[in-house]
Amino acid sequence: MDRTQKIRQFVEERFLIDFGGEVTAESDLFKAGVIDSFGYIQLMSFLEDEFSLRITDEEILGNIFVSLDGIDAFVAAKLAEGDVLCAD
Amino acid sequence: MCGLAGFVSPFLRADAAPGVITSMLSLIRHRGPDEAGYYLDDGLTMGAVRLAIVDLPSGAQPMADPSERHWICFNGELYNHVELREELRRLGRPFRTQSDTEVALQAWIQWGPACLTRFNGAFAMAIRDAVSGDLFLARDRYGKRPLFYADLRGEFLFASEMKAFRAYPGFRFELDPRELESIFAVWTPLPDRTPFKGIRQLPMGGFLTLRDGHHTLHTYEELEVAAPPFTGSEAEAAAYVRETLRESVELRLRSDVEVGVYLSGGLDSSIVTKLATDLSSHEVRTFSVAFEDKTFDESGNQHEVASYLGTRHSSITVSAADIAESFPSAVYHAEVPAFRTAFVPMYLLSRHASDAGIKTILSGEGADEAFLGYSLFRETLLRASWHELPEDERADKLAGLHPELAHFGPAHRKHLTGLFQQFSVERLPGLFSHELRYQNGLFATRLLKDRAEPFADALALVRMAPEYAALTPVQKAQWLEYKTLLAGYLLSTQGERMGLAHGVENRCPFLDPAVVRAAAAVNLRFDDGFDEKAILKKAFRGELPASSLTRPKQPYRAPGSAVFKEQRPDYLELLLSDAELAQLDCIDPAFAKRLVAKIMSTPDAEISTKEDQAFVYLLSTAVLNQQFVMNRESYMGAPSKARLNVRTIADRRVNRPAPLAVGGTL
């Protein structure tokens, strides 16, 4: 399973949604009512653990983690930069 | 405390009216097991069931003034009836009883609707002017007592509980998907709404006049959460709060029957217990809910407070099996979908109190709204000042927000910062304070097939409220709490409806207008709001066990979806069976099945609050559908043991048909 699929699957299972219907990869998941506080914390922990990356204070305050596309692009960039805690 | 019901119908056969009103009253007889009565004239039929608390022998209803022009059915209490009676007597109004019902009637005759702002109480009432033909309905300012109505094009029904309408010929309940959407999103019905098509509530602080078949609604008092700041010292403010509360409890101990106290173990009910013991000449009895599951149990604190204050304490220990067994009964009494199960133990507690011979209890409801007790208020203060605060202060304040929630712990502080950043700007105009909470509600709205704008009516409510826009963010949060969670769940589903299921009325000293005003004057004057209910703790320092004044608030909770997963009650089939689920027309079966499957297959610890809430919403809606829409008595839970004891019939029909079967007139 590739990176995008992993993130997509996590969000779909955690938030009981199917991307492609009312909610798309570009949807703001907060505005769509998908993300709650518990789920958001779980999602951030998942990204850090699954991809062995560290989200910085600046990044967390940016408007990055609101859509599937945004999250996926962030993780892709982090992995490309090699900004990970340890190699896969 | 009582219940009332009635109708105006040009279509119903005159000889049917006594039978219909008797059946309607019978469906709410649990509210007033002591006696019942009804009044008929050529246009209106109305009646009451009575739980006798003040002036037991002569307070029977319906009650008339000496001229028999005005007739009243009254549900509730006027705590200041003694003072009002004196004032009215000086004005020449005649009195024949000692009851507060007569005070309400004479006040209405003297002052008209202006009487309502003079009332300090919990009430709903119906007054018939037999000369003008007007019907007047009113409800107390905080919505402590219920009053529902249905205007059916020429026919007008009203009752303390909607279930009374089941007895009206041809009346059919139908779930309203638009209202369900709003209820799921906001957690409760809006002040004038219900989950059923065509049925409305008379909003708190409102009155309704029915004249010539047309009804008009008015507001007699707007909710006030702002007040001029208290100008004295902090010590004087604490003394002011204490004295105001003492007076409030003293007023609410006025009763011809013993008054007990619901003791949760938290600060608010401990304060009420303390004042009740100070003001009572006898040993005060306290009643509590304990849980088998220690996660939810507060019995240690309850026993500590009871022992410290010397009350005669008793409690019930509630298990998952108890909640599963009584859920349908409690939902039947609640009449609205619920997002949590915590109301079910309160149904069991009122049964326990009733078995102990108690008809009236004091409770701590309203303290958190008035004195900023909920973490929601601290969260609002933090989010509203988010962009002005330095990083370390944000972190400090985040740390103290929800100490009871693991995901608000230190390990997730950075992630929480990201979350709060997202919720630091208002998205729903006027609803800023509740936007994070409403994310859980939005999730539940996905249960519905058709979703339009779940917050449209809530947005309209705050947009139309006079002065709302000028309130501070935390005052707006209070206003919303008073109008939704307090009236729509805590006072009703978890409060009044559960108490009255077993003939126990609740009185709320923190919901005295003077206490609400005092709180508004002192809030945030001497602290920044992050030390929970600081002024209240100062007001009772040295009078309660130290732990009551120092430990953080423990929200009253009960186990949710885990109960049904573990106990597998028969009615869970309403969700597990595709055929049963399909009976809920408005529910999206695909999402509902997915949610139910996840709940049933996932360890409890991994179920999020929003999923748990959505599940309880779905189950309670399915049960309500069976009870009210499909009229299946097998789902209505245990029938009330109360009997309908009709003692008063006032037949004022000019065109009276055959003689009535039941004897007795006023």
Interface residues (C-beta under 8 A of the other chain):
Chain A: F15 L16 F30 K31 A32 G33 V34 I35 D36 S37 F38 G39 Y40 I41 Q42 M44 S45 I55 D57 I60 L61 F65 V66
Chain B: E391 H407 F408 H412 K414 H415 L416 T417 G418 L419 Q421 Q422 F423 R427 L436 Q439 N440 G441 L442 F443 T445 R446 F591 R594 L595 K598 S608 T609 K610 E611
